[in-house]
């Protein structure tokens, strides 16, 4: 991944990640478990269902310490089975 995060942000910083995935009760736990591996912390996901209820949007604020750390979080969250998009 070749991003410009290091030119746009001063690390360490708080970054809000928005994860969209299949509406399944396991989705928030999977996301938090992934974050605990790569950025341990106390997370309270905000879950919002889509209008038809097929998808959920999860928002979380994460402390990122470098460009590489942020890129890793995007990649690892996107690998989760129920996740469709990471913003």
C-alpha positions in Angstrom: 0.0 0.0 0.0 1.5 3.3 -1.0 -0.4 6.1 0.7 0.3 9.7 1.7 -0.9 9.3 5.3 2.5 10.5 6.6 2.2 13.8 4.6 -1.4 14.4 5.7 -1.3 13.4 9.4 0.9 14.1 12.4 1.4 10.7 14.2 0.4 9.5 16.8 -3.2 10.6 16.2 -6.8 9.5 16.6 -8.3 8.2 13.4 -12.0 7.3 12.9 -12.4 4.1 10.9 -15.8 3.3 9.3 -16.3 -0.3 8.5 -19.2 -1.5 6.5 -20.2 -5.2 6.5 -22.8 -7.8 6.5 -25.5 -7.3 9.1 -24.4 -10.1 11.5 -24.2 -10.2 15.2 -20.5 -11.2 15.0 -19.4 -8.2 12.9 -18.7 -5.8 15.8 -16.8 -8.4 17.8 -14.7 -9.4 14.8 -13.8 -5.8 14.2 -12.9 -5.1 17.8 -10.9 -8.4 18.0 -8.9 -7.4 14.9 -8.2 -4.0 16.4 -7.1 -5.6 19.7 -4.3 -7.5 17.8 -3.0 -4.5 15.9 -4.0 -1.5 18.2 -4.9 -2.7 21.7 -7.4 -0.4 23.4 -10.8 0.1 24.9 -13.2 0.2 22.0 -16.9 1.0 21.9 -18.2 0.5 18.3 -21.1 2.6 17.1 -23.2 0.4 15.0 -25.7 1.8 12.5 -27.9 -0.5 10.3 -28.6 0.2 6.6 -32.0 1.2 5.5 -32.9 -2.3 4.4 -31.1 -3.9 7.3 -28.7 -6.0 5.2 -25.6 -4.2 6.2 -24.1 -2.5 9.3 -21.8 0.5 9.5 -19.4 0.5 12.4 -17.5 3.6 13.5 -14.5 3.4 15.8 -11.8 5.9 16.9 -8.3 4.3 16.9 -4.9 5.7 18.0 -2.5 5.2 15.1 1.2 5.7 15.5 2.6 5.7 12.0 1.8 5.5 8.3 2.6 1.8 8.3 0.3 1.2 11.3 -2.6 2.8 9.6 -2.1 0.9 6.4 -1.9 -2.4 8.4 -5.2 -1.6 10.1 -6.9 -0.9 6.7 -5.6 -4.2 5.3 -6.3 -6.4 8.3 -9.9 -5.0 8.8 -10.6 -5.5 5.1 -9.6 -9.2 5.4 -12.4 -10.0 7.8 -15.0 -12.3 6.4 -18.0 -10.1 7.1 -16.4 -6.8 6.1 -17.1 -5.3 2.7 -15.6 -1.8 2.9 -13.2 0.0 5.2 -13.1 3.8 5.1 
